[in-house]
Amino acid sequence: MEYDCIVIGRGPAGIQAAIYAVRAGLSVGVVGRDAGALAKTELIENYFGFENPISGAALMKAGQAQAARLGVTFYEEEVTSAGWGSAGLYVRFAETTLDAKTVIVATGMPRKKPAIAGIEQFEGNGVSYCAVCDAFFYKQKQVAVVGTGKYAVSEAAELAPFAGQITMLSNGRPFTEPLPDSIPLIEEKIAGISGDEDGRVKAVTFASGSQLMLDGLFIAEGTASALDFATKLGLDVQDNAISIDKQCCTNLPGIFACGDCTGGLLQIAKAVGEGAAAGMSAAAYVKELKGESLQQTQWH
């Protein structure tokens, strides 16, 4: 099957790109196994248009329903490869190959997870990967940051105006950056995370058996690249991020990128903004291929 545009990634950037592309008259398919980190976010309070906090899962469900109503086709599969074939670009997953005139890469940037027992169980229930996103919810609470370098110190600084107490946990490794006197450092290996009767984080347990009681645990061990297939496509990748211009064009014609995979601020607002730009750029590219005009396209 062939689409005018295939979006790789089912997060906010990918769905926003799909919405703009389909409203411009393109046939659009979105391929992604899950909605990424956003789907595990417990509450979002800094995104435009919501008087009350909304969960990441609810926001993503609404976005996907909106895109589907407009005619976007979704494939809840993991992309195994992408490249050029005899018919142009293709995206492959499971036993299926889809051909496309354009591809938008919106794979996100999965956070690096330390090997700590219970970490996935408590994601969105006390375990967070974004202090900017979630610090507000820990006013005068006891929190800890897991990390060893500048990124961990930066996350602690984001938490400082809100949290009652911050503890740095290096998880058995040497800590490489200076810390404020107000933030104690525990270098012992973390054995696991335990929760309360409501399923929220209650404590971390160390290898010695001792515990640190807390309300929130922030993981700050950097990000892990999910861009192997982007490299195979021949995209320019710098510092584990796809290089784009202001229109979200990559170094290769017909391939666009948006969201966390392009680096910079890891925020929903930034992701959907780039998604809109990528969708518009993909539409312009396809219309040019077909010898059509974008002048009559209704973007809003």
Secondary structure, DSSP 8 states (H G I E B T S, - for coil): -EEEEEEE--SHHHHHHHHHHHHTT--EEEE-SS-GGGGG-S-B-SSTT-SS-B-HHHHHHHHHHHHHHHT-EEE-S---EEEEETTEEEEEETTEEEEEEEEEE-----B-----BTTTTTBTTTEES-HHHHGGGGTT-EEEEE-SSHHHHHHHHHHTTT-SEEEEE-TTS---S---TTS-EE-S-EEEEEE-TTS-EEEEEETTS-EEE-SEEEE-S-B----HHHHHHT--EETTEE---TT-B-SSTTEEE-GGGG-S---HHHHHHHHHHHHHHHHHHHHHHHT--STT----
